[in-house]
Amino acid sequence: MKGIRIEAYQNLVNYRKPTSFQLKESYPLPPYSTVIGMVHAACGFTSYVPMQVSIQGKYHSKVNDLWTRYEFAGSTFEEGRHQLKVELTEGKAHGITRGVSTTELLVDVELVLHIVPEDESYIPIIVDALKSPVEYLSLGRREDLLQINVVKEVEIVEEFTDSDTGVLYDIYLPQHLTNDEKIYRKLGTTYRLNKVYEQLEISKGKKIRQWQKVNVFHVPASETNQLYANDIHMDTDGYVLFLA
């Protein structure tokens, strides 16, 4: 099986957890939906191209940054309560509250991503788009620039190892790929990550996104953590990967 390996760097980045608001918390690595969205944006795809993704990487530290939050609920403007006034017709006005919130940022992020499209004819298209993007690439927020250092087409093989393999990077391990979940529950954190969505009509003219979720273990990099003997995938340069 053929795929693409991307080695990239980001200076400051937030992979926002969708349930965090006052403090915009970050996942330790980008979720599948974020990586897939970046690839589709780079290639200009207007519909979903089925693909599998492996995500691993590491960061140096975390910092918190401030951002301006605007809140509005269609309420009438009140002096002293609202900071901004939106004029409407007939002399009416809505009020907007402006405040300060916090964003969690990961510092000096190194990423190793593997992209395996279902149709291998897309591989050269994706490689060319990542090597020569029409505009700057981002991963996370729009301002989180993605510096791509390596884009390489690789051969991916399934390999059985009878020796313990150390975890060189933090890595997302899909739960269905391991037969010993208890080990990884001790080592890392369980996440339920978005991958792809479909439009679900809930009423006439109203649709919501229904996400396909992937249950993963976030296994941190450590010489003492082991990817225990199992059927695993490796690329031609020896990078371990887990596809979802």
C-alpha positions as CSV (number, residue, x, y, z in Angstrom):
1,M,0.0,0.0,0.0
2,K,1.2,3.5,-0.9
3,G,0.9,6.7,1.1
4,I,2.3,10.1,1.9
5,R,4.5,11.1,4.8
6,I,4.4,14.7,5.9
7,E,7.0,16.1,8.4
8,A,6.0,19.5,9.6
9,Y,6.6,22.2,12.3
10,Q,4.3,24.7,14.0
11,N,5.5,27.5,16.3
12,L,2.3,28.2,18.3
13,V,-0.9,26.3,17.7
14,N,-4.3,25.4,19.2
15,Y,-6.1,22.3,18.2
16,R,-9.3,23.3,19.9
17,K,-11.4,20.8,21.9
18,P,-15.0,21.5,20.7
19,T,-16.4,21.4,24.2
20,S,-14.1,24.2,25.5
21,F,-15.2,27.8,25.5
22,Q,-14.0,30.1,28.3
23,L,-10.6,28.5,28.1
24,K,-10.0,27.2,24.6
25,E,-8.2,23.9,25.4
26,S,-6.1,22.2,22.8
27,Y,-5.7,18.5,21.9
28,P,-2.1,17.3,22.3
29,L,-2.1,16.5,18.5
30,P,-4.4,17.6,15.7
31,P,-7.6,15.5,15.4
32,Y,-8.3,13.5,12.2
33,S,-10.8,16.0,10.9
34,T,-8.3,18.9,11.1
35,V,-5.7,17.0,9.1
36,I,-8.2,15.8,6.5
37,G,-9.5,19.3,6.2
38,M,-6.0,20.8,5.6
39,V,-5.3,18.2,2.9
40,H,-8.6,19.0,1.1
41,A,-8.1,22.7,1.4
42,A,-4.6,22.4,-0.1
43,C,-5.8,20.3,-3.0
44,G,-9.0,22.3,-3.6
45,F,-11.2,19.2,-3.2
46,T,-14.9,20.2,-3.0
47,S,-16.1,16.8,-1.9
48,Y,-14.7,14.2,0.5
49,V,-11.9,12.0,-0.9
50,P,-11.9,8.9,1.3
51,M,-8.6,8.5,3.1
52,Q,-6.9,7.1,6.2
53,V,-4.7,9.1,8.4
54,S,-2.0,8.4,11.0
55,I,-1.0,11.2,13.4
56,Q,2.0,11.5,15.7
57,G,4.2,14.3,17.0
58,K,5.4,16.2,20.0
59,Y,5.5,19.7,21.5
60,H,8.0,21.5,23.8
61,S,5.6,23.2,26.2
62,K,2.3,25.0,26.7
63,V,1.5,28.7,27.2
64,N,-1.8,30.6,27.5
65,D,-2.7,33.6,25.3
66,L,-5.5,36.1,25.6
67,W,-8.2,36.7,22.9
68,T,-11.2,39.0,22.6
69,R,-14.6,37.3,23.0
70,Y,-17.8,38.8,21.7
71,E,-21.2,37.6,23.0
72,F,-24.6,38.5,21.7
73,A,-28.1,37.0,22.1
74,G,-30.3,39.4,20.2
75,S,-31.1,41.4,23.4
76,T,-31.8,45.1,23.4
77,F,-28.8,47.4,23.9
78,E,-28.4,48.6,27.5
79,E,-25.9,51.3,28.6
80,G,-23.5,49.9,31.1
81,R,-24.3,46.3,30.3
82,H,-23.1,46.1,26.7
83,Q,-19.9,47.4,25.2
84,L,-21.0,47.6,21.6
85,K,-24.2,48.8,20.0
86,V,-25.6,47.5,16.7
87,E,-28.1,49.9,15.2
88,L,-31.3,48.4,13.7
89,T,-34.3,49.8,11.9
90,E,-37.0,51.7,13.6
91,G,-34.6,53.2,16.2
92,K,-33.9,49.8,17.9
93,A,-30.5,48.4,18.7
94,H,-28.9,45.2,19.9
95,G,-26.2,45.0,22.4
96,I,-22.9,43.0,22.2
97,T,-20.8,42.1,25.3
98,R,-17.0,42.2,24.8
99,G,-14.7,40.3,27.1
100,V,-11.4,38.5,27.5
101,S,-10.8,34.8,27.3
102,T,-7.8,32.5,27.3
103,T,-6.4,30.1,24.6
104,E,-4.1,27.3,25.3
105,L,-1.2,27.1,22.9
106,L,1.3,24.3,22.2
107,V,4.8,25.5,21.6
108,D,7.3,24.2,18.9
109,V,5.1,21.4,17.6
110,E,6.7,18.7,15.5
111,L,4.4,16.5,13.4
112,V,4.7,13.3,11.4
113,L,1.5,12.7,9.4
114,H,0.7,9.8,7.1
115,I,-2.0,10.2,4.5
116,V,-3.3,7.1,2.7
117,P,-6.1,7.9,0.1
118,E,-8.4,5.1,-0.8
119,D,-7.7,5.8,-4.4
120,E,-4.0,5.8,-5.0
121,S,-4.3,8.0,-8.1
122,Y,-4.8,11.0,-5.7
123,I,-1.3,10.5,-4.2
124,P,0.6,12.7,-6.8
125,I,-2.2,15.3,-6.6
126,I,-1.8,15.6,-2.9
127,V,2.0,15.6,-3.0
128,D,2.1,18.4,-5.6
129,A,-0.5,20.4,-3.7
130,L,1.5,20.2,-0.4
131,K,4.8,21.0,-2.1
132,S,3.4,24.0,-4.0
133,P,0.3,25.3,-2.2
134,V,-1.6,28.1,-3.8
135,E,-1.8,29.9,-0.5
136,Y,-0.2,29.4,3.0
137,L,-1.3,26.2,4.8
138,S,-2.6,26.2,8.3
139,L,-3.5,23.4,10.8
140,G,-5.7,24.3,13.8
141,R,-6.8,27.9,13.7
142,R,-6.5,29.8,10.4
143,E,-3.5,31.8,11.9
144,D,-1.7,28.6,12.9
145,L,0.8,28.4,10.1
146,L,2.1,25.0,9.0
147,Q,5.7,24.7,7.9
148,I,6.1,21.6,5.9
149,N,9.7,20.3,5.9
150,V,9.2,16.9,4.1
151,V,6.5,15.5,1.8
152,K,7.4,12.1,0.5
153,E,5.6,9.2,-1.2
154,V,6.2,6.0,0.8
155,E,5.4,2.3,0.7
156,I,3.5,1.1,3.8
157,V,3.8,-2.5,4.9
158,E,2.2,-4.5,7.6
159,E,4.9,-5.9,9.8
160,F,4.8,-8.2,12.9
161,T,7.4,-7.4,15.5
162,D,8.4,-9.8,18.3
163,S,10.4,-7.1,20.1
164,D,9.1,-4.1,22.0
165,T,9.1,-0.9,20.0
166,G,9.6,2.4,21.8
167,V,7.3,5.3,21.3
168,L,9.4,8.0,19.6
169,Y,6.5,10.5,19.2
170,D,3.2,11.0,20.9
171,I,0.8,9.0,18.8
172,Y,-2.9,8.4,18.3
173,L,-3.6,4.7,18.6
174,P,-7.1,3.7,17.5
175,Q,-8.5,1.4,20.1
176,H,-9.7,-1.2,17.6
177,L,-6.1,-1.8,16.5
178,T,-4.9,-3.1,19.9
179,N,-5.9,-6.3,21.7
180,D,-4.7,-5.1,25.1
181,E,-6.6,-1.9,25.9
182,K,-5.7,-2.1,29.6
183,I,-2.1,-1.4,28.9
184,Y,-2.8,1.8,27.0
185,R,-5.4,3.0,29.4
186,K,-2.5,3.2,32.0
187,L,-0.1,4.9,29.6
188,G,-2.2,7.6,27.9
189,T,-5.5,9.4,27.6
190,T,-8.6,8.3,25.8
191,Y,-10.1,10.6,23.2
192,R,-13.1,10.4,20.9
193,L,-12.0,12.4,17.8
194,N,-14.0,13.7,14.8
195,K,-12.9,12.3,11.4
196,V,-15.5,13.0,8.7
197,Y,-19.1,14.2,8.7
198,E,-22.3,14.0,6.7
199,Q,-25.1,16.5,6.5
200,L,-28.1,15.3,8.4
201,E,-31.4,17.0,7.8
202,I,-33.2,17.5,11.1
203,S,-36.1,19.5,9.7
204,K,-37.1,21.1,6.4
205,G,-34.3,23.2,5.2
206,K,-32.2,22.7,8.4
207,K,-29.1,20.4,8.5
208,I,-26.5,19.6,11.0
209,R,-23.2,17.9,10.8
210,Q,-23.2,14.3,12.0
211,W,-19.6,13.2,12.8
212,Q,-18.0,9.9,12.4
213,K,-15.9,9.4,15.6
214,V,-12.7,7.5,16.2
215,N,-11.9,6.2,19.7
216,V,-8.2,6.5,20.3
217,F,-5.5,6.3,23.0
218,H,-3.1,9.2,23.0
219,V,0.2,7.3,23.9
220,P,2.9,9.8,25.0
221,A,6.5,9.5,23.7
222,S,8.7,7.7,26.2
223,E,11.5,5.2,26.1
224,T,9.6,3.3,28.8
225,N,6.4,3.2,26.9
226,Q,6.2,0.3,24.4
227,L,4.1,-0.4,21.4
228,Y,3.7,-4.1,22.4
229,A,4.1,-6.9,19.9
230,N,1.2,-6.6,17.4
231,D,0.5,-6.3,13.7
232,I,1.6,-2.7,13.0
233,H,2.2,-0.7,9.8
234,M,5.6,0.9,9.0
235,D,6.7,3.0,6.1
236,T,9.9,2.5,4.0
237,D,11.9,4.8,6.4
238,G,10.9,2.8,9.5
239,Y,8.2,5.2,10.9
240,V,5.5,3.3,12.8
241,L,2.0,4.4,12.0
242,F,-1.6,3.6,13.0
243,L,-4.2,4.4,10.4
244,A,-7.8,5.4,11.1
